[in-house]
């Protein structure tokens, strides 16, 4: 959740790129608390009404969808574009749903977890899955990705949703000359990348800082049925069970994708 003061006159807020404003308040990012509370007072001008067809549960998932939409928009997703989604966590899965809605094809998704890849396959049956082995080199993993796509020359777009150094490297090796690697995942401050390879193959490396102006689009996509967020919620807890919810969310063996904390009193 993002907000800035209504009277802000920064260059970024005036041009609609409020995510770059140095005075922006992003809840749950220090020094600002999150919204794990029964009630939260929020400025009206930063609210987006939900239509009756979208539940509060789906509404909560519009935030990760906004992350994915911002990345795919800047990355230039398009009909028939062969696309890699690196990582089948919550952001990777909503990126998968958005890429499918945009008409990308074929789509390959990777992850260390076989269960998450199985979940991705149920979510989008057309997706090609590649299980990552920790012993694989980035080039070896890239070869598996290209084979899964049936494109030995490489894909045209890689959307990296893990922020892991070796995954970013593999993404670069998996795309063809002149393509784009878009990093959505947040990783280390410093990492080693295959810069020489990317340079000689004119690979564009792009990133994003949060998102801006994506909620209205996300609402329209869900309302129209083009993106179904409901299957992503795998576990539900009450507000009083919040500690248990965080433990499940942080333990990949529990099989969680999105864990929601509900408040029946509201």
VENWOJO-V663721 format. One record per residue. N is the residue number from 0. RES is the residue in three letters. SS is DSSP state (alpha for helix, beta for strand, coil for the rest). PHI is phi as a letter, one per 20 degrees, with the letter a starting at -180 (* if undefined). NEAR is the number of other C-alpha atoms within 12 Angstrom. Layout:
n: {N & N}
res: {RES & RES}
ss: {SS & SS}
phi: {PHI & PHI}
near: {NEAR & NEAR}
This chain:
n: {0 & 1 & 2 & 3 & 4 & 5 & 6 & 7 & 8 & 9 & 10 & 11 & 12 & 13 & 14 & 15 & 16 & 17 & 18 & 19 & 20 & 21 & 22 & 23 & 24 & 25 & 26 & 27 & 28 & 29 & 30 & 31 & 32 & 33 & 34 & 35 & 36 & 37 & 38 & 39 & 40 & 41 & 42 & 43 & 44 & 45 & 46 & 47 & 48 & 49 & 50 & 51 & 52 & 53 & 54 & 55 & 56 & 57 & 58 & 59 & 60 & 61 & 62 & 63 & 64 & 65 & 66 & 67 & 68 & 69 & 70 & 71 & 72 & 73 & 74 & 75 & 76 & 77 & 78 & 79 & 80 & 81 & 82 & 83 & 84 & 85 & 86 & 87 & 88 & 89 & 90 & 91 & 92 & 93 & 94 & 95 & 96 & 97 & 98 & 99 & 100 & 101 & 102 & 103 & 104 & 105 & 106 & 107 & 108 & 109 & 110 & 111 & 112 & 113 & 114 & 115 & 116 & 117 & 118 & 119 & 120 & 121 & 122 & 123 & 124 & 125 & 126 & 127 & 128 & 129 & 130 & 131 & 132 & 133 & 134 & 135 & 136 & 137 & 138 & 139 & 140 & 141 & 142 & 143 & 144 & 145 & 146 & 147 & 148 & 149 & 150 & 151 & 152 & 153 & 154 & 155 & 156 & 157 & 158 & 159 & 160 & 161 & 162 & 163 & 164 & 165 & 166 & 167 & 168 & 169 & 170 & 171 & 172 & 173 & 174 & 175 & 176 & 177 & 178 & 179 & 180 & 181 & 182 & 183 & 184 & 185 & 186 & 187 & 188 & 189 & 190 & 191 & 192 & 193 & 194 & 195 & 196 & 197 & 198 & 199 & 200 & 201 & 202 & 203 & 204 & 205 & 206 & 207 & 208 & 209 & 210 & 211 & 212 & 213 & 214 & 215 & 216 & 217 & 218 & 219 & 220 & 221 & 222 & 223 & 224 & 225 & 226 & 227 & 228 & 229 & 230 & 231 & 232 & 233 & 234 & 235 & 236 & 237 & 238 & 239 & 240 & 241 & 242 & 243 & 244 & 245 & 246 & 247 & 248 & 249 & 250 & 251 & 252 & 253 & 254 & 255 & 256 & 257 & 258 & 259 & 260 & 261 & 262 & 263 & 264 & 265}
res: {UNK & UNK & UNK & UNK & UNK & UNK & UNK & UNK & UNK & UNK & UNK & UNK & UNK & UNK & UNK & UNK & UNK & UNK & UNK & UNK & UNK & UNK & UNK & UNK & UNK & UNK & UNK & UNK & UNK & UNK & UNK & UNK & UNK & UNK & UNK & UNK & UNK & UNK & UNK & UNK & UNK & UNK & UNK & UNK & UNK & UNK & UNK & UNK & UNK & UNK & UNK & UNK & UNK & UNK & UNK & UNK & UNK & UNK & UNK & UNK & UNK & UNK & UNK & UNK & UNK & UNK & UNK & UNK & UNK & UNK & UNK & UNK & UNK & UNK & UNK & UNK & UNK & UNK & UNK & UNK & UNK & UNK & UNK & UNK & UNK & UNK & UNK & UNK & UNK & UNK & UNK & UNK & UNK & UNK & UNK & UNK & UNK & UNK & UNK & UNK & UNK & UNK & UNK & UNK & UNK & UNK & UNK & UNK & UNK & UNK & UNK & UNK & UNK & UNK & UNK & UNK & UNK & UNK & UNK & UNK & UNK & UNK & UNK & UNK & UNK & UNK & UNK & UNK & UNK & UNK & UNK & UNK & UNK & UNK & UNK & UNK & UNK & UNK & UNK & UNK & UNK & UNK & UNK & UNK & UNK & UNK & UNK & UNK & UNK & UNK & UNK & UNK & UNK & UNK & UNK & UNK & UNK & UNK & UNK & UNK & UNK & UNK & UNK & UNK & UNK & UNK & UNK & UNK & UNK & UNK & UNK & UNK & UNK & UNK & UNK & UNK & UNK & UNK & UNK & UNK & UNK & UNK & UNK & UNK & UNK & UNK & UNK & UNK & UNK & UNK & UNK & UNK & UNK & UNK & UNK & UNK & UNK & UNK & UNK & UNK & UNK & UNK & UNK & UNK & UNK & UNK & UNK & UNK & UNK & UNK & UNK & UNK & UNK & UNK & UNK & UNK & UNK & UNK & UNK & UNK & UNK & UNK & UNK & UNK & UNK & UNK & UNK & UNK & UNK & UNK & UNK & UNK & UNK & UNK & UNK & UNK & UNK & UNK & UNK & UNK & UNK & UNK & UNK & UNK & UNK & UNK & UNK & UNK & UNK & UNK & UNK & UNK & UNK & UNK & UNK & UNK & UNK & UNK & UNK & UNK & UNK & UNK & UNK & UNK & UNK & UNK}
ss: {coil & beta & beta & coil & coil & coil & coil & coil & coil & coil & alpha & alpha & alpha & alpha & coil & coil & coil & alpha & alpha & alpha & coil & coil & coil & coil & beta & beta & coil & coil & coil & coil & coil & coil & coil & coil & coil & coil & coil & coil & coil & coil & coil & coil & coil & alpha & alpha & alpha & coil & coil & coil & coil & coil & coil & coil & coil & coil & alpha & alpha & alpha & alpha & alpha & coil & alpha & alpha & alpha & alpha & alpha & alpha & alpha & alpha & alpha & alpha & alpha & alpha & alpha & alpha & coil & coil & coil & coil & coil & coil & coil & beta & beta & beta & beta & coil & coil & coil & alpha & alpha & alpha & alpha & alpha & alpha & alpha & alpha & alpha & alpha & alpha & alpha & coil & coil & coil & coil & coil & beta & beta & beta & beta & beta & coil & coil & alpha & alpha & alpha & alpha & alpha & alpha & alpha & alpha & alpha & alpha & coil & coil & coil & coil & beta & beta & beta & beta & coil & coil & coil & coil & coil & coil & alpha & alpha & alpha & alpha & alpha & alpha & alpha & alpha & alpha & alpha & alpha & alpha & coil & coil & coil & coil & coil & beta & beta & beta & beta & beta & beta & coil & coil & coil & coil & alpha & alpha & alpha & alpha & alpha & alpha & alpha & alpha & alpha & alpha & beta & beta & beta & beta & beta & beta & beta & beta & beta & coil & coil & coil & coil & coil & coil & coil & coil & coil & coil & coil & alpha & alpha & alpha & alpha & alpha & alpha & coil & coil & coil & beta & beta & beta & beta & coil & coil & coil & coil & coil & coil & coil & alpha & alpha & alpha & alpha & alpha & alpha & alpha & alpha & alpha & coil & coil & coil & coil & coil & coil & alpha & alpha & alpha & beta & beta & beta & beta & beta & beta & alpha & alpha & alpha & alpha & alpha & alpha & alpha & alpha & alpha & alpha & alpha & alpha & coil & alpha & alpha & alpha & coil & coil & coil & beta & beta & beta & beta & beta & coil & coil & coil & coil}
phi: {* & c & b & b & f & g & e & f & d & f & g & f & f & f & d & n & d & f & f & e & f & f & e & f & d & d & f & n & d & g & e & e & f & e & d & f & b & f & c & b & e & c & g & f & f & d & d & c & f & e & f & g & f & d & f & f & f & f & g & f & e & f & f & f & f & f & g & f & f & f & f & f & f & f & f & n & f & b & g & m & e & f & c & d & d & e & o & d & e & g & f & f & f & f & f & f & f & f & f & f & f & e & n & f & a & f & d & d & c & c & a & f & e & f & f & f & f & f & f & f & f & f & f & c & g & f & f & e & d & c & e & e & d & f & e & f & f & g & f & f & f & f & f & f & f & f & f & f & f & m & c & f & e & o & e & d & b & c & d & e & d & d & m & e & g & f & f & f & f & f & f & f & f & e & d & e & g & m & e & c & d & d & e & e & f & e & d & f & f & c & b & e & d & f & f & f & f & f & f & f & d & l & e & e & d & c & b & b & d & l & a & b & m & d & f & g & f & f & f & f & f & f & f & f & n & f & c & d & e & g & f & f & e & d & b & c & c & e & f & f & d & g & f & f & f & f & f & f & f & e & d & f & f & f & m & e & d & c & d & d & d & d & c & f & f & e}
near: {34 & 33 & 30 & 31 & 21 & 16 & 11 & 18 & 18 & 20 & 15 & 18 & 23 & 17 & 15 & 18 & 25 & 30 & 29 & 24 & 26 & 18 & 21 & 29 & 25 & 27 & 21 & 14 & 14 & 10 & 10 & 15 & 14 & 17 & 19 & 21 & 18 & 17 & 12 & 14 & 12 & 17 & 15 & 13 & 13 & 22 & 17 & 23 & 17 & 21 & 17 & 12 & 18 & 25 & 19 & 22 & 27 & 29 & 33 & 28 & 34 & 39 & 33 & 36 & 40 & 36 & 39 & 45 & 42 & 39 & 40 & 45 & 28 & 27 & 30 & 28 & 36 & 23 & 18 & 19 & 29 & 40 & 49 & 57 & 57 & 51 & 41 & 45 & 38 & 40 & 41 & 44 & 49 & 46 & 49 & 54 & 42 & 43 & 44 & 36 & 27 & 27 & 22 & 32 & 31 & 36 & 48 & 52 & 57 & 48 & 35 & 26 & 26 & 23 & 23 & 33 & 34 & 25 & 30 & 40 & 24 & 19 & 30 & 31 & 19 & 22 & 33 & 34 & 39 & 36 & 28 & 29 & 19 & 15 & 12 & 20 & 20 & 26 & 24 & 23 & 36 & 39 & 28 & 32 & 43 & 37 & 23 & 28 & 33 & 20 & 25 & 19 & 20 & 36 & 41 & 40 & 44 & 55 & 58 & 49 & 40 & 34 & 30 & 28 & 26 & 31 & 46 & 45 & 36 & 40 & 52 & 48 & 44 & 49 & 45 & 31 & 22 & 23 & 34 & 39 & 46 & 42 & 42 & 41 & 35 & 23 & 19 & 14 & 9 & 10 & 16 & 15 & 24 & 23 & 18 & 14 & 23 & 26 & 18 & 16 & 22 & 19 & 30 & 29 & 31 & 26 & 29 & 29 & 23 & 32 & 34 & 35 & 27 & 31 & 30 & 24 & 25 & 38 & 34 & 24 & 28 & 31 & 22 & 15 & 17 & 19 & 33 & 33 & 38 & 26 & 24 & 36 & 27 & 23 & 26 & 25 & 23 & 22 & 23 & 18 & 19 & 22 & 17 & 20 & 26 & 24 & 18 & 24 & 26 & 17 & 15 & 21 & 14 & 20 & 25 & 28 & 37 & 37 & 34 & 31 & 29 & 23 & 19 & 13 & 10 & 11}
